[in-house]
Amino acid sequence: MGESKNWYLICYDIRDPKRWRQVYKQLEGYGERLQFSIFRCRLTPREREKLRWQLEKVLTEEDDLLIVGLCNQCIERVRACNRSGAWPVSEQNFKIF
């Protein structure tokens, strides 16, 4: 049996467009973009640490990265007010190499 997966909300504020694109492309392979600089990802603890390590190689001190773990109760309370069905909970794995 594999490691259990959890939902994470990953938010970033990157001042340089080149670094922003690099982080965006990294996250595209791990999850789904919800807003301009916000992704949701379903990851194992190992995948989360690998992603964090990959992002830290790109980011500088002036950039900000926030990784928020979400419990199942939190996921049920997430509301996207401008889109219906904006947070469907599926078991898909978004990781692409």
TIMI-2910 file (N, C-alpha, C, CB; in pm, 1 decimal, decimal comma, always signed):
<rs>
+----------+----------+----------+----------+----------+----------+----------+----------+----------+----------+----------+----------+------+
!      n_x !      n_y !      n_z !     ca_x !     ca_y !     ca_z !      c_x !      c_y !      c_z !     cb_x !     cb_y !     cb_z ! resn !
+----------+----------+----------+----------+----------+----------+----------+----------+----------+----------+----------+----------+------+
!    +85,0 !   -118,4 !     +0,0 !     +0,0 !     +0,0 !     +0,0 !    +89,2 !   +124,2 !     +0,0 !    -96,5 !     +0,1 !   +123,1 !  Met !
!    +54,3 !   +222,6 !    -81,6 !   +133,3 !   +344,1 !    -94,0 !   +104,0 !   +444,7 !    +16,4 !   +108,6 !   +407,5 !   -227,9 !  Gly !
!   +179,6 !   +550,6 !    +13,3 !   +159,4 !   +657,9 !   +110,8 !    +25,9 !   +726,6 !    +86,6 !   +274,1 !   +760,3 !   +103,9 !  Glu !
!    -34,8 !   +774,6 !   +193,9 !   -161,3 !   +845,2 !   +178,4 !   -136,0 !   +985,2 !   +123,5 !   -236,9 !   +852,4 !   +313,0 !  Ser !
!   -232,0 !  +1034,2 !    +48,3 !   -221,1 !  +1166,9 !    -12,5 !   -310,0 !  +1265,2 !    +62,0 !   -259,2 !  +1162,5 !   -162,4 !  Lys !
!   -263,1 !  +1387,1 !    +69,0 !   -338,5 !  +1495,2 !   +132,2 !   -347,2 !  +1612,2 !    +35,9 !   -272,7 !  +1538,8 !   +266,0 !  Asn !
!   -447,2 !  +1696,8 !    +58,7 !   -463,2 !  +1817,7 !    -21,9 !   -376,1 !  +1929,4 !    +35,1 !   -611,9 !  +1861,6 !    -26,7 !  Trp !
!   -317,8 !  +2007,0 !    -55,2 !   -237,7 !  +2123,0 !    -17,8 !   -276,6 !  +2240,2 !   -105,2 !    -86,6 !  +2093,2 !    -30,3 !  Tyr !
!   -281,8 !  +2355,8 !    -44,7 !   -301,7 !  +2480,9 !   -116,0 !   -163,6 !  +2545,7 !   -123,1 !   -409,4 !  +2575,1 !    -44,5 !  Leu !
!   -115,9 !  +2571,8 !   -243,0 !    +17,4 !  +2628,0 !   -260,9 !     +3,4 !  +2765,5 !   -324,4 !   +107,1 !  +2534,7 !   -348,1 !  Ile !
!    +52,6 !  +2865,6 !   -253,4 !    +41,0 !  +3004,9 !   -297,2 !   +181,1 !  +3063,4 !   -306,8 !    -48,5 !  +3088,9 !   -199,2 !  Cys !
!   +201,0 !  +3149,3 !   -404,0 !   +333,2 !  +3208,7 !   -419,0 !   +322,2 !  +3351,7 !   -469,3 !   +419,2 !  +3125,5 !   -514,2 !  Tyr !
!   +422,2 !  +3429,9 !   -431,4 !   +433,4 !  +3569,2 !   -475,1 !   +577,8 !  +3585,8 !   -521,3 !   +395,0 !  +3673,1 !   -358,7 !  Asp !
!   +596,1 !  +3592,3 !   -651,3 !   +729,4 !  +3595,8 !   -709,6 !   +742,3 !  +3721,9 !   -794,0 !   +757,0 !  +3468,3 !   -794,7 !  Ile !
!   +844,4 !  +3799,2 !   -765,4 !   +860,1 !  +3930,8 !   -828,0 !   +916,3 !  +3926,2 !   -969,7 !   +948,9 !  +4015,5 !   -743,4 !  Arg !
!   +993,4 !  +3825,4 !  -1002,3 !  +1057,7 !  +3816,3 !  -1133,2 !   +975,0 !  +3728,4 !  -1227,3 !  +1200,9 !  +3760,4 !  -1119,4 !  Asp !
!   +936,1 !  +3778,5 !  -1345,2 !   +852,5 !  +3699,2 !  -1436,5 !   +916,9 !  +3566,8 !  -1479,3 !   +821,0 !  +3781,0 !  -1559,6 !  Pro !
!  +1047,9 !  +3564,8 !  -1494,9 !  +1115,5 !  +3441,5 !  -1535,3 !  +1102,7 !  +3335,0 !  -1426,9 !  +1263,8 !  +3468,8 !  -1565,9 !  Lys !
!  +1127,8 !  +3372,9 !  -1302,7 !  +1113,0 !  +3278,2 !  -1191,7 !   +967,3 !  +3239,3 !  -1173,3 !  +1168,4 !  +3338,2 !  -1061,5 !  Arg !
!   +874,7 !  +3333,5 !  -1192,9 !   +731,5 !  +3303,3 !  -1180,4 !   +692,7 !  +3192,3 !  -1279,0 !   +645,7 !  +3431,2 !  -1205,7 !  Trp !
!   +738,3 !  +3204,2 !  -1404,1 !   +706,8 !  +3102,9 !  -1505,3 !   +765,9 !  +2966,5 !  -1468,8 !   +758,9 !  +3147,4 !  -1642,6 !  Arg !
!   +887,1 !  +2966,6 !  -1414,8 !   +949,1 !  +2839,7 !  -1374,6 !   +867,5 !  +2771,1 !  -1264,5 !  +1093,7 !  +2863,5 !  -1326,3 !  Gln !
!   +825,4 !  +2847,9 !  -1166,2 !   +745,5 !  +2791,1 !  -1057,2 !   +610,0 !  +2745,2 !  -1110,1 !   +726,7 !  +2894,3 !   -943,2 !  Val !
!   +548,3 !  +2825,5 !  -1195,6 !   +419,7 !  +2789,1 !  -1254,8 !   +430,1 !  +2655,1 !  -1328,2 !   +371,8 !  +2899,4 !  -1351,4 !  Tyr !
!   +534,2 !  +2639,5 !  -1408,1 !   +550,8 !  +2514,9 !  -1484,2 !   +574,2 !  +2395,8 !  -1391,4 !   +667,9 !  +2527,8 !  -1583,1 !  Lys !
!   +650,0 !  +2415,9 !  -1284,1 !   +670,9 !  +2308,7 !  -1187,2 !   +538,0 !  +2264,9 !  -1126,7 !   +767,7 !  +2353,9 !  -1076,6 !  Gln !
!   +459,3 !  +2361,9 !  -1082,7 !   +333,2 !  +2330,7 !  -1015,3 !   +229,8 !  +2271,5 !  -1109,5 !   +277,0 !  +2454,8 !   -950,7 !  Leu !
!   +234,0 !  +2307,0 !  -1236,9 !   +139,7 !  +2250,7 !  -1334,1 !   +144,9 !  +2098,0 !  -1334,7 !   +169,7 !  +2304,5 !  -1474,6 !  Glu !
!   +262,4 !  +2041,8 !  -1315,3 !   +276,6 !  +1897,2 !  -1315,2 !   +229,0 !  +1830,8 !  -1187,3 !   +418,1 !  +1861,5 !  -1338,8 !  Gly !
!   +202,8 !  +1909,4 !  -1084,4 !   +164,4 !  +1853,7 !   -954,8 !    +17,6 !  +1876,0 !   -919,4 !   +250,2 !  +1912,9 !   -847,7 !  Tyr !
!    -46,6 !  +1973,6 !   -980,9 !   -183,9 !  +2002,4 !   -939,9 !   -257,9 !  +2090,7 !  -1036,6 !   -184,5 !  +2066,0 !   -806,2 !  Gly !
!   -358,4 !  +2155,2 !   -983,9 !   -450,4 !  +2236,3 !  -1064,5 !   -443,6 !  +2381,7 !  -1018,9 !   -596,2 !  +2182,4 !  -1053,8 !  Glu !
!   -433,4 !  +2472,9 !  -1116,0 !   -430,4 !  +2614,8 !  -1083,3 !   -572,4 !  +2662,0 !  -1052,2 !   -368,5 !  +2697,4 !  -1199,8 !  Arg !
!   -588,0 !  +2725,9 !   -936,0 !   -718,3 !  +2779,1 !   -896,8 !   -728,0 !  +2927,7 !   -927,1 !   -743,7 !  +2754,2 !   -748,2 !  Leu !
!   -619,6 !  +2999,0 !   -902,1 !   -611,9 !  +3141,2 !   -931,6 !   -473,7 !  +3169,4 !   -986,5 !   -641,6 !  +3228,1 !   -805,3 !  Gln !
!   -444,1 !  +3296,1 !  -1012,5 !   -320,7 !  +3335,1 !  -1079,3 !   -197,4 !  +3270,8 !  -1016,4 !   -306,5 !  +3485,2 !  -1077,0 !  Phe !
!   -182,7 !  +3274,8 !   -887,7 !    -65,5 !  +3218,6 !   -819,4 !   -105,4 !  +3125,2 !   -706,2 !    +22,4 !  +3330,4 !   -764,9 !  Ser !
!   -213,9 !  +3052,1 !   -726,6 !   -262,6 !  +2957,6 !   -626,0 !   -295,1 !  +2824,6 !   -693,7 !   -388,0 !  +3014,1 !   -552,1 !  Ile !
!   -235,7 !  +2718,3 !   -641,0 !   -259,6 !  +2583,7 !   -691,0 !   -314,9 !  +2497,3 !   -579,1 !   -130,2 !  +2522,3 !   -748,5 !  Phe !
!   -387,3 !  +2393,3 !   -617,4 !   -422,9 !  +2289,3 !   -521,7 !   -360,9 !  +2161,0 !   -573,7 !   -579,7 !  +2275,7 !   -503,4 !  Arg !
!   -302,5 !  +2086,9 !   -481,2 !   -231,9 !  +1964,1 !   -517,0 !   -266,5 !  +1854,8 !   -417,3 !    -79,1 !  +1987,3 !   -521,5 !  Cys !
!   -276,5 !  +1734,4 !   -465,6 !   -297,6 !  +1617,5 !   -379,8 !   -167,3 !  +1539,4 !   -382,5 !   -420,9 !  +1528,6 !   -428,1 !  Arg !
!    -94,9 !  +1540,6 !   -269,6 !    +40,5 !  +1488,3 !   -264,7 !    +63,9 !  +1398,2 !   -144,8 !   +138,8 !  +1601,1 !   -262,8 !  Leu !
!   +157,2 !  +1306,8 !   -161,5 !   +207,7 !  +1232,1 !    -47,0 !   +308,1 !  +1322,3 !    +24,2 !   +273,2 !  +1095,0 !    -90,8 !  Thr !
!   +342,5 !  +1292,5 !   +148,2 !   +444,8 !  +1373,3 !   +216,0 !   +576,5 !  +1376,2 !   +138,2 !   +469,4 !  +1319,3 !   +357,0 !  Pro !
!   +612,9 !  +1266,6 !    +76,7 !   +735,6 !  +1260,5 !     -2,5 !   +727,0 !  +1351,9 !   -125,2 !   +763,5 !  +1116,0 !    -46,3 !  Arg !
!   +613,3 !  +1349,3 !   -194,4 !   +594,5 !  +1437,1 !   -310,7 !   +596,8 !  +1584,1 !   -269,4 !   +461,7 !  +1404,7 !   -381,9 !  Glu !
!   +534,1 !  +1614,9 !   -154,9 !   +532,7 !  +1753,0 !   -105,7 !   +674,5 !  +1803,6 !    -80,2 !   +449,3 !  +1763,1 !    +22,9 !  Arg !
!   +755,9 !  +1722,1 !    -15,4 !   +893,1 !  +1763,4 !    +13,8 !   +976,6 !  +1774,2 !   -113,1 !   +958,2 !  +1665,3 !   +110,3 !  Glu !
!   +954,7 !  +1684,6 !   -207,6 !  +1025,8 !  +1692,5 !   -335,3 !   +989,3 !  +1821,2 !   -408,4 !   +993,5 !  +1570,0 !   -423,4 !  Lys !
!   +860,1 !  +1853,0 !   -411,5 !   +815,0 !  +1975,8 !   -476,4 !   +872,8 !  +2097,9 !   -406,0 !   +661,6 !  +1982,8 !   -478,0 !  Leu !
!   +868,1 !  +2100,2 !   -274,0 !   +922,8 !  +2213,6 !   -198,8 !  +1070,9 !  +2231,1 !   -229,1 !   +901,4 !  +2194,0 !    -47,5 !  Arg !
!  +1144,6 !  +2122,3 !   -234,0 !  +1287,2 !  +2126,6 !   -264,2 !  +1311,4 !  +2182,0 !   -404,8 !  +1348,9 !  +1986,4 !   -250,7 !  Trp !
!  +1231,1 !  +2137,1 !   -502,0 !  +1244,7 !  +2186,1 !   -639,8 !  +1215,0 !  +2335,6 !   -648,0 !  +1150,7 !  +2108,6 !   -733,8 !  Gln !
!  +1111,6 !  +2380,0 !   -576,5 !  +1075,6 !  +2521,8 !   -579,4 !  +1180,3 !  +2607,5 !   -509,6 !   +939,4 !  +2543,2 !   -514,1 !  Leu !
!  +1236,9 !  +2557,4 !   -400,5 !  +1338,6 !  +2633,4 !   -327,8 !  +1461,5 !  +2659,3 !   -414,2 !  +1379,0 !  +2559,3 !   -200,7 !  Glu !
!  +1489,3 !  +2572,8 !   -511,1 !  +1602,3 !  +2594,0 !   -601,0 !  +1579,5 !  +2713,7 !   -693,4 !  +1627,5 !  +2468,5 !   -683,8 !  Lys !
!  +1453,8 !  +2747,5 !   -718,9 !  +1419,0 !  +2857,3 !   -809,8 !  +1398,7 !  +2988,2 !   -733,5 !  +1292,0 !  +2822,8 !   -889,0 !  Val !
!  +1340,9 !  +2981,3 !   -615,1 !  +1302,9 !  +3100,8 !   -540,2 !  +1423,0 !  +3172,8 !   -479,8 !  +1205,8 !  +3063,9 !   -430,7 !  Leu !
!  +1407,1 !  +3304,6 !   -461,2 !  +1508,2 !  +3385,6 !   -393,6 !  +1447,1 !  +3441,1 !   -265,2 !  +1559,9 !  +3501,2 !   -486,1 !  Thr !
!  +1525,6 !  +3515,4 !   -190,2 !  +1477,5 !  +3571,9 !    -62,9 !  +1361,4 !  +3669,0 !    -81,0 !  +1590,9 !  +3642,6 !     +8,3 !  Glu !
!  +1352,4 !  +3733,9 !   -195,7 !  +1244,9 !  +3830,9 !   -216,0 !  +1112,1 !  +3764,4 !   -251,5 !  +1283,6 !  +3928,5 !   -324,9 !  Glu !
!  +1113,8 !  +3635,1 !   -280,2 !   +992,9 !  +3561,7 !   -316,7 !   +928,2 !  +3500,2 !   -193,2 !  +1025,1 !  +3452,5 !   -419,9 !  Asp !
!   +798,4 !  +3471,3 !   -203,8 !   +723,9 !  +3409,3 !    -94,4 !   +657,1 !  +3282,1 !   -144,4 !   +618,4 !  +3507,1 !    -36,2 !  Asp !
!   +659,5 !  +3180,0 !    -61,0 !   +595,8 !  +3052,5 !    -90,7 !   +519,8 !  +3008,8 !    +33,5 !   +700,6 !  +2944,3 !   -134,5 !  Leu !
!   +394,9 !  +2968,9 !    +14,6 !   +311,3 !  +2922,3 !   +124,8 !   +250,4 !  +2788,8 !    +84,5 !   +200,2 !  +3026,7 !   +160,8 !  Leu !
!   +274,3 !  +2686,5 !   +166,3 !   +215,5 !  +2554,4 !   +143,0 !   +127,1 !  +2524,1 !   +263,2 !   +326,5 !  +2442,5 !   +122,6 !  Ile !
!     -2,9 !  +2515,2 !   +238,5 !   -100,4 !  +2495,1 !   +345,7 !   -162,1 !  +2356,7 !   +330,5 !   -210,7 !  +2605,7 !   +343,3 !  Val !
!   -144,1 !  +2273,3 !   +432,0 !   -208,0 !  +2142,5 !   +432,8 !   -354,6 !  +2156,3 !   +469,3 !   -137,1 !  +2047,8 !   +530,4 !  Gly !
!   -440,0 !  +2084,3 !   +399,6 !   -583,7 !  +2092,0 !   +423,9 !   -636,3 !  +1956,6 !   +469,7 !   -658,2 !  +2138,7 !   +297,3 !  Leu !
!   -706,5 !  +1955,7 !   +580,8 !   -769,8 !  +1832,4 !   +627,2 !   -900,1 !  +1811,5 !   +548,5 !   -797,4 !  +1837,8 !   +781,9 !  Cys !
!   -959,9 !  +1695,7 !   +564,3 !  -1083,7 !  +1666,4 !   +490,9 !  -1196,1 !  +1762,9 !   +527,6 !  -1128,2 !  +1523,0 !   +518,1 !  Asn !
!  -1204,7 !  +1803,1 !   +655,3 !  -1308,1 !  +1899,6 !   +695,5 !  -1283,4 !  +2034,0 !   +628,8 !  -1311,1 !  +1916,1 !   +849,2 !  Gln !
!  -1157,1 !  +2074,8 !   +617,2 !  -1125,6 !  +2202,6 !   +551,9 !  -1168,4 !  +2200,5 !   +405,9 !   -975,1 !  +2233,2 !   +562,3 !  Cys !
!  -1143,8 !  +2089,7 !   +339,0 !  -1178,4 !  +2078,7 !   +197,2 !  -1328,5 !  +2094,7 !   +176,5 !  -1131,3 !  +1944,1 !   +140,6 !  Ile !
!  -1407,1 !  +2036,9 !   +266,5 !  -1552,1 !  +2046,8 !   +254,7 !  -1601,4 !  +2189,9 !   +273,1 !  -1618,6 !  +1956,1 !   +356,2 !  Glu !
!  -1525,1 !  +2272,3 !   +347,0 !  -1567,2 !  +2409,9 !   +372,7 !  -1515,1 !  +2509,5 !   +270,0 !  -1521,8 !  +2451,7 !   +509,1 !  Arg !
!  -1428,5 !  +2467,2 !   +180,0 !  -1374,8 !  +2559,1 !    +79,4 !  -1485,9 !  +2596,2 !    -17,5 !  -1254,0 !  +2495,7 !     +3,4 !  Val !
!  -1500,5 !  +2722,9 !    -40,8 !  -1602,3 !  +2773,5 !   -133,0 !  -1537,2 !  +2866,9 !   -233,9 !  -1715,8 !  +2846,6 !    -56,2 !  Arg !
!  -1564,6 !  +2844,3 !   -358,5 !  -1523,0 !  +2937,7 !   -462,8 !  -1650,1 !  +3009,1 !   -505,4 !  -1451,0 !  +2864,4 !   -585,4 !  Ala !
!  -1661,3 !  +3133,5 !   -472,4 !  -1786,8 !  +3205,7 !   -489,6 !  -1819,5 !  +3240,8 !   -634,4 !  -1783,0 !  +3330,3 !   -409,1 !  Cys !
!  -1720,9 !  +3246,4 !   -719,2 !  -1749,0 !  +3290,4 !   -854,8 !  -1764,4 !  +3175,9 !   -954,5 !  -1640,6 !  +3381,6 !   -900,6 !  Asn !
!  -1739,2 !  +3051,6 !   -912,1 !  -1753,6 !  +2938,8 !  -1004,4 !  -1820,7 !  +2823,0 !   -932,4 !  -1616,0 !  +2895,3 !  -1061,3 !  Arg !
!  -1924,3 !  +2768,6 !   -991,8 !  -1987,3 !  +2651,9 !   -930,1 !  -1900,1 !  +2529,2 !   -956,3 !  -2132,1 !  +2630,3 !   -985,2 !  Ser !
!  -1888,5 !  +2444,8 !   -858,7 !  -1809,2 !  +2322,8 !   -873,6 !  -1660,8 !  +2349,0 !   -887,9 !  -1856,8 !  +2245,6 !   -992,0 !  Gly !
!  -1612,6 !  +2459,6 !   -834,3 !  -1473,0 !  +2496,8 !   -852,4 !  -1377,8 !  +2413,7 !   -767,0 !  -1454,9 !  +2642,6 !   -820,6 !  Ala !
!  -1427,3 !  +2340,1 !   -671,3 !  -1339,6 !  +2258,6 !   -586,7 !  -1391,3 !  +2115,8 !   -582,4 !  -1330,3 !  +2317,3 !   -443,4 !  Trp !
!  -1406,2 !  +2050,8 !   -697,7 !  -1448,7 !  +1911,2 !   -692,4 !  -1336,3 !  +1825,8 !   -636,1 !  -1490,4 !  +1860,7 !   -832,5 !  Pro !
!  -1371,5 !  +1731,9 !   -551,4 !  -1271,1 !  +1646,3 !   -489,9 !  -1266,5 !  +1516,1 !   -568,0 !  -1302,2 !  +1620,7 !   -338,8 !  Val !
!  -1162,5 !  +1499,9 !   -646,1 !  -1144,8 !  +1376,3 !   -721,5 !  -1015,2 !  +1311,1 !   -677,2 !  -1144,3 !  +1402,8 !   -875,0 !  Ser !
!   -999,4 !  +1187,6 !   -709,9 !   -879,9 !  +1112,7 !   -669,4 !   -774,4 !  +1115,1 !   -779,0 !   -916,4 !   +967,7 !   -634,7 !  Glu !
!   -784,5 !  +1203,3 !   -874,9 !   -688,8 !  +1207,8 !   -984,6 !   -550,9 !  +1245,0 !   -933,0 !   -734,2 !  +1307,1 !  -1092,0 !  Gln !
!   -453,4 !  +1190,7 !   -998,2 !   -314,9 !  +1225,7 !   -967,6 !   -265,3 !  +1312,6 !  -1082,8 !   -224,0 !  +1096,9 !   -948,0 !  Asn !
!   -225,9 !  +1436,0 !  -1055,5 !   -190,2 !  +1530,0 !  -1159,1 !    -42,7 !  +1528,2 !  -1197,6 !   -227,4 !  +1665,4 !  -1116,1 !  Phe !
!    +37,3 !  +1449,6 !  -1131,0 !   +180,9 !  +1453,6 !  -1152,3 !   +216,4 !  +1410,7 !  -1293,9 !   +251,8 !  +1365,0 !  -1051,1 !  Lys !
!   +287,2 !  +1495,7 !  -1365,8 !   +326,0 !  +1471,6 !  -1505,1 !   +475,4 !  +1492,9 !  -1517,2 !   +248,2 !  +1564,8 !  -1603,5 !  Ile !
!   +543,4 !  +1402,6 !  -1583,3 !   +687,3 !  +1419,6 !  -1602,1 !   +721,8 !  +1425,7 !  -1747,2 !   +764,1 !  +1308,1 !  -1535,9 !  Phe !
+----------+----------+----------+----------+----------+----------+----------+----------+----------+----------+----------+----------+------+
</rs>
